[in-house]
Amino acid sequence: MFLRKLKVSITKLILPFLFKLFQFLKSTSRVTNFFEEKRILQNNFYDFRPVINELLKSKKLIGLDVGAQGGFNSDVFFQTKYNKYFETIVVDPLMKDENNKMHDHVINKGLWSTKGLKKLNILSKRPGSSSMFEPNKDALKIYGFKEKDYHLFEIDKTEMVECDTLSSSLKSLKINNLDYLKIDTQGSELEILKGLGDYRPLLIKCEVQIFPMYKNSPYWTEVNNHIYQLNYILCDWKKIGSHATRTPAEMDMMFIPNFLTSAGKKLIKDNEKEFISLLLICGQIKLLKQISEIIDLKYTEYYKKIEDRYFN
């Protein structure tokens, strides 16, 4: 305890001098971003596979990746060594047939709040930015794009895509529950969430654009409000890319069931092993401990002594 306090005291003395040095070198932002990224990744030091093996045994987590350019967890939201614990479902109307075998289930159509045909704007030079909404080139400067790169956001062609609701699509695959839901669909997140039906994932990762990149796309507050009305609560976010605003223009947000409500508590308690596994996979150790104390989760022996390095 004494050594820890001593290290903290020394750090407090050194930091102001380092800050002035970084200011002089005009590198404050770069250094801050570097350390923040390292902080976010601190818990990647751990390998939770032995614990997850004990919790899940042979059971798989059901993971749905909507907008899966490159495959399930292609954005490496969590370390790929944990992919094996998921029964994977990917949704992408543009996915090539040869990639289908990489996943347990593939939905080769779009998702929306209702069934029907929707126009998809295809950006061949930047396929991951294809959207049901048209890009707004006036917004690109806020994201750090230079005018010479604006052509990447030109719509090369449009396709009419068959769409269905998330709920209907899962039922057609005979999937009765969902553990992890990731949505990255360039403005269509709200419409997809409206089609969730009775499914209640234990973890939702949703991309939101604080500064809209697409014309007439819903505001990020509408997406957040809808998720909150589904009885979820925000527990983490991570900025995406460059931005001219003092807050990120785009973020990945992570939601879990609101454990302070009876419905949220019941959802977690009915799926304790799955919930614990997901929070360990995402490195949310301190949060997991706090929730365990509040709603009396079991299996605390697997994680109660693990230190959350993010808070060091």
Phi and psi in degrees as GROMACS dihedral restraints (atoms count N, CA, C in turn):
[ dihedral_restraints ]
;  ai    aj    ak    al  type     phi  dphi    fc
    3     4     5     6     1   -62.9    20    10
    4     5     6     7     1   -44.8    20    10
    6     7     8     9     1   -63.1    20    10
    7     8     9    10     1   -37.5    20    10
    9    10    11    12     1   -63.7    20    10
   10    11    12    13     1   -45.1    20    10
   12    13    14    15     1   -64.3    20    10
   13    14    15    16     1   -36.8    20    10
   15    16    17    18     1   -64.5    20    10
   16    17    18    19     1   -43.5    20    10
   18    19    20    21     1   -63.1    20    10
   19    20    21    22     1   -40.0    20    10
   21    22    23    24     1   -63.7    20    10
   22    23    24    25     1   -43.2    20    10
   24    25    26    27     1   -63.3    20    10
   25    26    27    28     1   -44.2    20    10
   27    28    29    30     1   -63.4    20    10
   28    29    30    31     1   -41.1    20    10
   30    31    32    33     1   -61.5    20    10
   31    32    33    34     1   -41.8    20    10
   33    34    35    36     1   -63.5    20    10
   34    35    36    37     1   -32.1    20    10
   36    37    38    39     1   -75.1    20    10
   37    38    39    40     1   -36.9    20    10
   39    40    41    42     1   -79.2    20    10
   40    41    42    43     1   -36.8    20    10
   42    43    44    45     1   -56.1    20    10
   43    44    45    46     1   -44.6    20    10
   45    46    47    48     1   -59.2    20    10
   46    47    48    49     1   -36.3    20    10
   48    49    50    51     1   -69.7    20    10
   49    50    51    52     1   -40.0    20    10
   51    52    53    54     1   -64.1    20    10
   52    53    54    55     1   -38.5    20    10
   54    55    56    57     1   -61.7    20    10
   55    56    57    58     1   -44.3    20    10
   57    58    59    60     1   -65.8    20    10
   58    59    60    61     1   -35.0    20    10
   60    61    62    63     1   -65.4    20    10
   61    62    63    64     1   -45.5    20    10
   63    64    65    66     1   -64.2    20    10
   64    65    66    67     1   -36.7    20    10
   66    67    68    69     1   -62.6    20    10
   67    68    69    70     1   -44.7    20    10
   69    70    71    72     1   -61.3    20    10
   70    71    72    73     1   -37.9    20    10
   72    73    74    75     1   -83.7    20    10
   73    74    75    76     1    -0.1    20    10
   75    76    77    78     1    54.5    20    10
   76    77    78    79     1    44.9    20    10
   78    79    80    81     1  -130.1    20    10
   79    80    81    82     1    19.1    20    10
   81    82    83    84     1   -57.5    20    10
   82    83    84    85     1   -48.1    20    10
   84    85    86    87     1   -63.8    20    10
   85    86    87    88     1   -43.7    20    10
   87    88    89    90     1   -62.3    20    10
   88    89    90    91     1   -43.7    20    10
   90    91    92    93     1   -66.2    20    10
   91    92    93    94     1   -43.2    20    10
   93    94    95    96     1   -60.6    20    10
   94    95    96    97     1   -46.2    20    10
   96    97    98    99     1   -63.1    20    10
   97    98    99   100     1   -38.3    20    10
   99   100   101   102     1   -62.1    20    10
  100   101   102   103     1   -48.9    20    10
  102   103   104   105     1   -69.9    20    10
  103   104   105   106     1   -34.0    20    10
  105   106   107   108     1   -65.6    20    10
  106   107   108   109     1   -40.9    20    10
  108   109   110   111     1   -64.6    20    10
  109   110   111   112     1   -43.0    20    10
  111   112   113   114     1   -62.0    20    10
  112   113   114   115     1   -37.3    20    10
  114   115   116   117     1   -64.4    20    10
  115   116   117   118     1   -44.7    20    10
  117   118   119   120     1   -60.2    20    10
  118   119   120   121     1   -33.2    20    10
  120   121   122   123     1   -92.6    20    10
  121   122   123   124     1     4.0    20    10
  123   124   125   126     1   -55.8    20    10
  124   125   126   127     1   -41.2    20    10
  126   127   128   129     1   -78.5    20    10
  127   128   129   130     1    -2.3    20    10
  129   130   131   132     1   -68.1    20    10
  130   131   132   133     1   -12.2    20    10
  132   133   134   135     1   -61.1    20    10
  133   134   135   136     1   -31.1    20    10
  135   136   137   138     1   -81.5    20    10
  136   137   138   139     1   154.5    20    10
  138   139   140   141     1  -120.3    20    10
  139   140   141   142     1   105.6    20    10
  141   142   143   144     1   -90.9    20    10
  142   143   144   145     1     7.6    20    10
  144   145   146   147     1   -60.8    20    10
  145   146   147   148     1   -41.2    20    10
  147   148   149   150     1   -59.3    20    10
  148   149   150   151     1   -40.5    20    10
  150   151   152   153     1   -66.6    20    10
  151   152   153   154     1   -45.0    20    10
  153   154   155   156     1   -65.6    20    10
  154   155   156   157     1   -36.1    20    10
  156   157   158   159     1   -59.2    20    10
  157   158   159   160     1   -41.3    20    10
  159   160   161   162     1   -68.8    20    10
  160   161   162   163     1   -38.6    20    10
  162   163   164   165     1   -73.7    20    10
  163   164   165   166     1   -48.8    20    10
  165   166   167   168     1   -89.1    20    10
  166   167   168   169     1   -22.2    20    10
  168   169   170   171     1    56.6    20    10
  169   170   171   172     1  -119.2    20    10
  171   172   173   174     1   -97.7    20    10
  172   173   174   175     1     0.0    20    10
  174   175   176   177     1   -74.8    20    10
  175   176   177   178     1   145.0    20    10
  177   178   179   180     1  -106.0    20    10
  178   179   180   181     1   148.0    20    10
  180   181   182   183     1   -80.2    20    10
  181   182   183   184     1   139.2    20    10
  183   184   185   186     1   -89.9    20    10
  184   185   186   187     1   114.9    20    10
  186   187   188   189     1  -118.3    20    10
  187   188   189   190     1   126.1    20    10
  189   190   191   192     1  -113.6    20    10
  190   191   192   193     1   122.0    20    10
  192   193   194   195     1  -113.1    20    10
  193   194   195   196     1   107.7    20    10
  195   196   197   198     1   -99.1    20    10
  196   197   198   199     1   119.5    20    10
  198   199   200   201     1    91.2    20    10
  199   200   201   202     1    50.6    20    10
  201   202   203   204     1   -93.0    20    10
  202   203   204   205     1    54.0    20    10
  204   205   206   207     1   -62.7    20    10
  205   206   207   208     1   116.1    20    10
  207   208   209   210     1    96.1    20    10
  208   209   210   211     1    -5.7    20    10
  210   211   212   213     1   105.1    20    10
  211   212   213   214     1   176.3    20    10
  213   214   215   216     1   -60.9    20    10
  214   215   216   217     1   132.7    20    10
  216   217   218   219     1    56.6    20    10
  217   218   219   220     1    32.8    20    10
  219   220   221   222     1   -67.2    20    10
  220   221   222   223     1   -21.3    20    10
  222   223   224   225     1   -85.6    20    10
  223   224   225   226     1     2.5    20    10
  225   226   227   228     1    50.4    20    10
  226   227   228   229     1    50.7    20    10
  228   229   230   231     1   -60.6    20    10
  229   230   231   232     1   -37.2    20    10
  231   232   233   234     1  -129.0    20    10
  232   233   234   235     1   163.5    20    10
  234   235   236   237     1   -60.6    20    10
  235   236   237   238     1   139.0    20    10
  237   238   239   240     1   -66.6    20    10
  238   239   240   241     1   -16.3    20    10
  240   241   242   243     1   -65.1    20    10
  241   242   243   244     1   -16.4    20    10
  243   244   245   246     1   -94.5    20    10
  244   245   246   247     1    -2.8    20    10
  246   247   248   249     1   -58.8    20    10
  247   248   249   250     1   -30.8    20    10
  249   250   251   252     1   -65.9    20    10
  250   251   252   253     1   -15.1    20    10
  252   253   254   255     1   -86.0    20    10
  253   254   255   256     1     2.0    20    10
  255   256   257   258     1  -112.7    20    10
  256   257   258   259     1   138.7    20    10
  258   259   260   261     1   -87.4    20    10
  259   260   261   262     1   114.0    20    10
  261   262   263   264     1   -96.7    20    10
  262   263   264   265     1   138.2    20    10
  264   265   266   267     1  -126.3    20    10
  265   266   267   268     1   124.6    20    10
  267   268   269   270     1  -118.5    20    10
  268   269   270   271     1   146.9    20    10
  270   271   272   273     1  -124.8    20    10
  271   272   273   274     1   116.9    20    10
  273   274   275   276     1  -164.7    20    10
  274   275   276   277     1   112.5    20    10
  276   277   278   279     1   -67.6    20    10
  277   278   279   280     1   -14.7    20    10
  279   280   281   282     1  -102.9    20    10
  280   281   282   283     1     4.2    20    10
  282   283   284   285     1   -67.0    20    10
  283   284   285   286     1   135.8    20    10
  285   286   287   288     1   -73.3    20    10
  286   287   288   289     1   148.4    20    10
  288   289   290   291     1   -60.0    20    10
  289   290   291   292     1   -34.4    20    10
  291   292   293   294     1   -67.0    20    10
  292   293   294   295     1   -17.8    20    10
  294   295   296   297     1   -87.3    20    10
  295   296   297   298     1   -11.4    20    10
  297   298   299   300     1   -61.8    20    10
  298   299   300   301     1   -36.0    20    10
  300   301   302   303     1   -67.8    20    10
  301   302   303   304     1   -13.5    20    10
  303   304   305   306     1   -74.8    20    10
  304   305   306   307     1   -12.0    20    10
  306   307   308   309     1  -128.9    20    10
  307   308   309   310     1   159.6    20    10
  309   310   311   312     1   -71.8    20    10
  310   311   312   313     1   -37.4    20    10
  312   313   314   315     1  -141.7    20    10
  313   314   315   316     1   141.6    20    10
  315   316   317   318     1  -130.6    20    10
  316   317   318   319     1   131.6    20    10
  318   319   320   321     1  -109.0    20    10
  319   320   321   322     1   103.0    20    10
  321   322   323   324     1   -87.6    20    10
  322   323   324   325     1    52.3    20    10
  324   325   326   327     1  -155.1    20    10
  325   326   327   328     1   172.4    20    10
  327   328   329   330     1   -83.7    20    10
  328   329   330   331     1   163.2    20    10
  330   331   332   333     1  -114.5    20    10
  331   332   333   334     1   143.3    20    10
  333   334   335   336     1  -154.5    20    10
  334   335   336   337     1  -179.4    20    10
  336   337   338   339     1   -77.7    20    10
  337   338   339   340     1   -17.5    20    10
  339   340   341   342     1  -140.8    20    10
  340   341   342   343     1   162.7    20    10
  342   343   344   345     1   -76.1    20    10
  343   344   345   346     1   150.4    20    10
  345   346   347   348     1   146.7    20    10
  346   347   348   349     1  -175.7    20    10
  348   349   350   351     1   -97.4    20    10
  349   350   351   352     1   137.7    20    10
  351   352   353   354     1  -131.0    20    10
  352   353   354   355     1   145.8    20    10
  354   355   356   357     1   -81.7    20    10
  355   356   357   358     1   125.4    20    10
  357   358   359   360     1  -105.1    20    10
  358   359   360   361     1   124.1    20    10
  360   361   362   363     1   -87.4    20    10
  361   362   363   364     1   115.2    20    10
  363   364   365   366     1   -99.2    20    10
  364   365   366   367     1   125.8    20    10
  366   367   368   369     1  -106.3    20    10
  367   368   369   370     1    94.8    20    10
  369   370   371   372     1   -63.1    20    10
  370   371   372   373     1   -32.2    20    10
  372   373   374   375     1   -80.3    20    10
  373   374   375   376     1   -13.1    20    10
  375   376   377   378     1  -148.9    20    10
  376   377   378   379     1    69.7    20    10
  378   379   380   381     1   -55.1    20    10
  379   380   381   382     1   -34.0    20    10
  381   382   383   384     1   -67.1    20    10
  382   383   384   385     1   -13.1    20    10
  384   385   386   387     1  -102.0    20    10
  385   386   387   388     1     6.5    20    10
  387   388   389   390     1   -61.8    20    10
  388   389   390   391     1   144.5    20    10
  390   391   392   393     1  -156.6    20    10
  391   392   393   394     1   160.0    20    10
  393   394   395   396     1   -71.1    20    10
  394   395   396   397     1   -14.0    20    10
  396   397   398   399     1  -109.3    20    10
  397   398   399   400     1   153.8    20    10
  399   400   401   402     1   -82.1    20    10
  400   401   402   403     1   137.4    20    10
  402   403   404   405     1   -62.1    20    10
  403   404   405   406     1   146.9    20    10
  405   406   407   408     1  -108.0    20    10
  406   407   408   409     1    99.6    20    10
  408   409   410   411     1   -64.2    20    10
  409   410   411   412     1   -24.4    20    10
  411   412   413   414     1   -65.8    20    10
  412   413   414   415     1   -18.8    20    10
  414   415   416   417     1   -90.6    20    10
  415   416   417   418     1   -10.6    20    10
  417   418   419   420     1   -66.4    20    10
  418   419   420   421     1   -31.2    20    10
  420   421   422   423     1   -60.8    20    10
  421   422   423   424     1   -36.8    20    10
  423   424   425   426     1   -61.8    20    10
  424   425   426   427     1   -28.7    20    10
  426   427   428   429     1   -89.1    20    10
  427   428   429   430     1     3.6    20    10
  429   430   431   432     1    87.3    20    10
  430   431   432   433     1     7.9    20    10
  432   433   434   435     1   -78.8    20    10
  433   434   435   436     1   142.9    20    10
  435   436   437   438     1   -93.1    20    10
  436   437   438   439     1   156.2    20    10
  438   439   440   441     1   -57.6    20    10
  439   440   441   442     1   -31.6    20    10
  441   442   443   444     1   -65.6    20    10
  442   443   444   445     1   -16.8    20    10
  444   445   446   447     1  -100.9    20    10
  445   446   447   448     1     0.3    20    10
  447   448   449   450     1   -62.2    20    10
  448   449   450   451     1   -27.6    20    10
  450   451   452   453     1   -63.3    20    10
  451   452   453   454     1   -19.6    20    10
  453   454   455   456     1   -65.0    20    10
  454   455   456   457     1   -20.9    20    10
  456   457   458   459     1  -101.3    20    10
  457   458   459   460     1    15.4    20    10
  459   460   461   462     1   -77.4    20    10
  460   461   462   463     1   136.4    20    10
  462   463   464   465     1   -78.7    20    10
  463   464   465   466     1   114.2    20    10
  465   466   467   468     1   -82.4    20    10
  466   467   468   469     1   -34.2    20    10
  468   469   470   471     1  -163.2    20    10
  469   470   471   472     1   167.6    20    10
  471   472   473   474     1  -125.7    20    10
  472   473   474   475     1   150.3    20    10
  474   475   476   477     1  -133.3    20    10
  475   476   477   478     1   142.1    20    10
  477   478   479   480     1   -84.7    20    10
  478   479   480   481     1   118.8    20    10
  480   481   482   483     1  -109.7    20    10
  481   482   483   484     1   132.6    20    10
  483   484   485   486     1   -69.6    20    10
  484   485   486   487     1   128.4    20    10
  486   487   488   489     1  -120.7    20    10
  487   488   489   490     1   151.3    20    10
  489   490   491   492     1  -141.8    20    10
  490   491   492   493     1   170.8    20    10
  492   493   494   495     1   -81.1    20    10
  493   494   495   496     1   156.8    20    10
  495   496   497   498     1   -60.4    20    10
  496   497   498   499     1   -43.5    20    10
  498   499   500   501     1   -60.8    20    10
  499   500   501   502     1   -48.2    20    10
  501   502   503   504     1   -64.6    20    10
  502   503   504   505     1   -39.3    20    10
  504   505   506   507     1   -65.1    20    10
  505   506   507   508     1   -40.6    20    10
  507   508   509   510     1   -68.5    20    10
  508   509   510   511     1   -39.6    20    10
  510   511   512   513     1   -65.0    20    10
  511   512   513   514     1   -33.8    20    10
  513   514   515   516     1   -67.5    20    10
  514   515   516   517     1   -24.8    20    10
  516   517   518   519     1   -90.8    20    10
  517   518   519   520     1     1.3    20    10
  519   520   521   522     1    61.8    20    10
  520   521   522   523     1    34.8    20    10
  522   523   524   525     1   -93.8    20    10
  523   524   525   526     1   115.9    20    10
  525   526   527   528     1   -94.2    20    10
  526   527   528   529     1   -19.9    20    10
  528   529   530   531     1  -143.4    20    10
  529   530   531   532     1   163.7    20    10
  531   532   533   534     1  -137.8    20    10
  532   533   534   535     1   129.5    20    10
  534   535   536   537     1   -98.4    20    10
  535   536   537   538     1   -43.6    20    10
  537   538   539   540     1  -130.2    20    10
  538   539   540   541     1   128.6    20    10
  540   541   542   543     1  -126.0    20    10
  541   542   543   544     1   122.9    20    10
  543   544   545   546     1  -117.2    20    10
  544   545   546   547     1   130.0    20    10
  546   547   548   549     1  -127.5    20    10
  547   548   549   550     1   120.3    20    10
  549   550   551   552     1  -140.4    20    10
  550   551   552   553     1    89.4    20    10
  552   553   554   555     1  -131.7    20    10
  553   554   555   556     1    23.6    20    10
  555   556   557   558     1    53.7    20    10
  556   557   558   559     1    53.7    20    10
  558   559   560   561     1   106.2    20    10
  559   560   561   562     1   -12.9    20    10
  561   562   563   564     1   -94.7    20    10
  562   563   564   565     1     6.6    20    10
  564   565   566   567     1   -57.1    20    10
  565   566   567   568     1   -43.6    20    10
  567   568   569   570     1   -64.4    20    10
  568   569   570   571     1   -44.9    20    10
  570   571   572   573     1   -63.0    20    10
  571   572   573   574     1   -35.4    20    10
  573   574   575   576     1   -68.8    20    10
  574   575   576   577     1   -43.3    20    10
  576   577   578   579     1   -63.2    20    10
  577   578   579   580     1   -30.8    20    10
  579   580   581   582     1   -65.5    20    10
  580   581   582   583     1   -18.9    20    10
  582   583   584   585     1   -98.6    20    10
  583   584   585   586     1    16.5    20    10
  585   586   587   588     1   -69.8    20    10
  586   587   588   589     1   -25.3    20    10
  588   589   590   591     1    62.6    20    10
  589   590   591   592     1  -133.9    20    10
  591   592   593   594     1   -88.7    20    10
  592   593   594   595     1    -2.9    20    10
  594   595   596   597     1   -70.6    20    10
  595   596   597   598     1   135.9    20    10
  597   598   599   600     1  -134.0    20    10
  598   599   600   601     1    94.5    20    10
  600   601   602   603     1   -63.5    20    10
  601   602   603   604     1   158.4    20    10
  603   604   605   606     1   -83.7    20    10
  604   605   606   607     1   -19.5    20    10
  606   607   608   609     1  -148.7    20    10
  607   608   609   610     1   129.0    20    10
  609   610   611   612     1  -119.9    20    10
  610   611   612   613     1   125.6    20    10
  612   613   614   615     1  -112.5    20    10
  613   614   615   616     1   120.0    20    10
  615   616   617   618     1  -131.3    20    10
  616   617   618   619     1   130.3    20    10
  618   619   620   621     1   -82.9    20    10
  619   620   621   622     1   134.0    20    10
  621   622   623   624     1  -130.8    20    10
  622   623   624   625     1   146.1    20    10
  624   625   626   627     1  -106.4    20    10
  625   626   627   628     1   109.4    20    10
  627   628   629   630     1   -66.3    20    10
  628   629   630   631     1   -38.8    20    10
  630   631   632   633     1  -110.3    20    10
  631   632   633   634     1   106.9    20    10
  633   634   635   636     1   -57.8    20    10
  634   635   636   637     1   128.6    20    10
  636   637   638   639     1   -93.5    20    10
  637   638   639   640     1   -11.3    20    10
  639   640   641   642     1  -123.0    20    10
  640   641   642   643     1   144.5    20    10
  642   643   644   645     1   -68.4    20    10
  643   644   645   646     1   133.0    20    10
  645   646   647   648     1    64.7    20    10
  646   647   648   649     1    14.9    20    10
  648   649   650   651     1   -76.6    20    10
  649   650   651   652     1   151.7    20    10
  651   652   653   654     1   -61.5    20    10
  652   653   654   655     1   148.5    20    10
  654   655   656   657     1   -69.5    20    10
  655   656   657   658     1   152.0    20    10
  657   658   659   660     1   -62.7    20    10
  658   659   660   661     1   -28.5    20    10
  660   661   662   663     1   -66.7    20    10
  661   662   663   664     1   -31.0    20    10
  663   664   665   666     1   -66.5    20    10
  664   665   666   667     1   -40.4    20    10
  666   667   668   669     1   -63.3    20    10
  667   668   669   670     1   -49.8    20    10
  669   670   671   672     1   -60.0    20    10
  670   671   672   673     1   -44.6    20    10
  672   673   674   675     1   -61.2    20    10
  673   674   675   676     1   -40.1    20    10
  675   676   677   678     1   -64.3    20    10
  676   677   678   679     1   -42.3    20    10
  678   679   680   681     1   -65.0    20    10
  679   680   681   682     1   -39.8    20    10
  681   682   683   684     1   -63.6    20    10
  682   683   684   685     1   -38.3    20    10
  684   685   686   687     1   -67.8    20    10
  685   686   687   688     1   -22.2    20    10
  687   688   689   690     1   -80.2    20    10
  688   689   690   691     1     1.7    20    10
  690   691   692   693     1    80.6    20    10
  691   692   693   694     1    41.5    20    10
  693   694   695   696     1  -116.9    20    10
  694   695   696   697     1   164.8    20    10
  696   697   698   699     1  -138.1    20    10
  697   698   699   700     1   141.9    20    10
  699   700   701   702     1   -73.6    20    10
  700   701   702   703     1   133.2    20    10
  702   703   704   705     1  -127.3    20    10
  703   704   705   706     1    -8.7    20    10
  705   706   707   708     1  -166.2    20    10
  706   707   708   709     1   154.2    20    10
  708   709   710   711     1  -150.6    20    10
  709   710   711   712     1   157.7    20    10
  711   712   713   714     1  -142.4    20    10
  712   713   714   715     1   128.9    20    10
  714   715   716   717     1   -69.7    20    10
  715   716   717   718     1   153.2    20    10
  717   718   719   720     1  -120.8    20    10
  718   719   720   721     1   123.7    20    10
  720   721   722   723     1    69.4    20    10
  721   722   723   724     1  -171.2    20    10
  723   724   725   726     1   -85.5    20    10
  724   725   726   727     1   164.9    20    10
  726   727   728   729     1  -164.6    20    10
  727   728   729   730     1   150.7    20    10
  729   730   731   732     1   -94.0    20    10
  730   731   732   733     1   -11.6    20    10
  732   733   734   735     1   -82.6    20    10
  733   734   735   736     1   161.4    20    10
  735   736   737   738     1   -80.2    20    10
  736   737   738   739     1   -13.5    20    10
  738   739   740   741     1  -110.4    20    10
  739   740   741   742     1   156.5    20    10
  741   742   743   744     1   -57.4    20    10
  742   743   744   745     1   144.4    20    10
  744   745   746   747     1   -81.0    20    10
  745   746   747   748     1   -19.2    20    10
  747   748   749   750     1  -149.2    20    10
  748   749   750   751     1   141.0    20    10
  750   751   752   753     1  -145.2    20    10
  751   752   753   754     1   152.4    20    10
  753   754   755   756     1   -92.5    20    10
  754   755   756   757     1   125.6    20    10
  756   757   758   759     1  -114.4    20    10
  757   758   759   760     1   143.4    20    10
  759   760   761   762     1  -118.3    20    10
  760   761   762   763     1   126.5    20    10
  762   763   764   765     1  -121.8    20    10
  763   764   765   766     1   144.1    20    10
  765   766   767   768     1  -127.9    20    10
  766   767   768   769     1   162.2    20    10
  768   769   770   771     1   -55.3    20    10
  769   770   771   772     1   141.2    20    10
  771   772   773   774     1   -71.1    20    10
  772   773   774   775     1    98.3    20    10
  774   775   776   777     1   -70.9    20    10
  775   776   777   778     1    -5.8    20    10
  777   778   779   780     1   -89.8    20    10
  778   779   780   781     1    -1.4    20    10
  780   781   782   783     1  -111.1    20    10
  781   782   783   784     1   157.9    20    10
  783   784   785   786     1   -64.8    20    10
  784   785   786   787     1   -39.3    20    10
  786   787   788   789     1   -67.8    20    10
  787   788   789   790     1   -41.9    20    10
  789   790   791   792     1   -65.9    20    10
  790   791   792   793     1   -42.0    20    10
  792   793   794   795     1   -61.6    20    10
  793   794   795   796     1   -43.2    20    10
  795   796   797   798     1   -63.3    20    10
  796   797   798   799     1   -42.0    20    10
  798   799   800   801     1   -60.4    20    10
  799   800   801   802     1   -43.1    20    10
  801   802   803   804     1   -69.5    20    10
  802   803   804   805     1   -46.0    20    10
  804   805   806   807     1   -64.3    20    10
  805   806   807   808     1   -31.8    20    10
  807   808   809   810     1   -74.4    20    10
  808   809   810   811     1   -14.4    20    10
  810   811   812   813     1  -136.4    20    10
  811   812   813   814     1    47.0    20    10
  813   814   815   816     1   -58.5    20    10
  814   815   816   817     1   -48.8    20    10
  816   817   818   819     1   -62.8    20    10
  817   818   819   820     1   -40.8    20    10
  819   820   821   822     1   -67.0    20    10
  820   821   822   823     1   -42.6    20    10
  822   823   824   825     1   -64.7    20    10
  823   824   825   826     1   -46.0    20    10
  825   826   827   828     1   -60.8    20    10
  826   827   828   829     1   -44.2    20    10
  828   829   830   831     1   -60.3    20    10
  829   830   831   832     1   -44.1    20    10
  831   832   833   834     1   -64.5    20    10
  832   833   834   835     1   -41.7    20    10
  834   835   836   837     1   -69.4    20    10
  835   836   837   838     1   -33.7    20    10
  837   838   839   840     1   -67.4    20    10
  838   839   840   841     1   -43.4    20    10
  840   841   842   843     1   -57.2    20    10
  841   842   843   844     1   -37.1    20    10
  843   844   845   846     1   -89.1    20    10
  844   845   846   847     1     1.8    20    10
  846   847   848   849     1    74.4    20    10
  847   848   849   850     1    19.6    20    10
  849   850   851   852     1   -91.2    20    10
  850   851   852   853     1    67.1    20    10
  852   853   854   855     1   -75.2    20    10
  853   854   855   856     1   -50.9    20    10
  855   856   857   858     1   -62.6    20    10
  856   857   858   859     1   -42.0    20    10
  858   859   860   861     1   -61.1    20    10
  859   860   861   862     1   -43.3    20    10
  861   862   863   864     1   -59.4    20    10
  862   863   864   865     1   -43.1    20    10
  864   865   866   867     1   -62.9    20    10
  865   866   867   868     1   -42.9    20    10
  867   868   869   870     1   -65.4    20    10
  868   869   870   871     1   -43.8    20    10
  870   871   872   873     1   -63.0    20    10
  871   872   873   874     1   -38.4    20    10
  873   874   875   876     1   -59.4    20    10
  874   875   876   877     1   -40.0    20    10
  876   877   878   879     1   -70.2    20    10
  877   878   879   880     1   -37.8    20    10
  879   880   881   882     1   -71.2    20    10
  880   881   882   883     1   -42.2    20    10
  882   883   884   885     1  -114.9    20    10
  883   884   885   886     1     9.1    20    10
  885   886   887   888     1    60.9    20    10
  886   887   888   889     1    60.4    20    10
  888   889   890   891     1   -73.5    20    10
  889   890   891   892     1   153.1    20    10
  891   892   893   894     1   -87.4    20    10
  892   893   894   895     1  -178.7    20    10
  894   895   896   897     1    62.9    20    10
  895   896   897   898     1    25.2    20    10
  897   898   899   900     1   -64.8    20    10
  898   899   900   901     1   -21.0    20    10
  900   901   902   903     1   -62.2    20    10
  901   902   903   904     1   -18.8    20    10
  903   904   905   906     1   -80.9    20    10
  904   905   906   907     1   -18.4    20    10
  906   907   908   909     1  -142.8    20    10
  907   908   909   910     1    -4.7    20    10
  909   910   911   912     1   -65.7    20    10
  910   911   912   913     1   -25.1    20    10
  912   913   914   915     1   -96.9    20    10
  913   914   915   916     1    -0.4    20    10
  915   916   917   918     1   -79.3    20    10
  916   917   918   919     1   130.9    20    10
  918   919   920   921     1   -87.5    20    10
  919   920   921   922     1   134.8    20    10
  921   922   923   924     1   -85.0    20    10
  922   923   924   925     1   104.7    20    10
  924   925   926   927     1   -70.6    20    10
  925   926   927   928     1   -18.0    20    10
  927   928   929   930     1   -59.3    20    10
  928   929   930   931     1   -32.6    20    10
  930   931   932   933     1   -93.1    20    10
  931   932   933   934     1     6.4    20    10
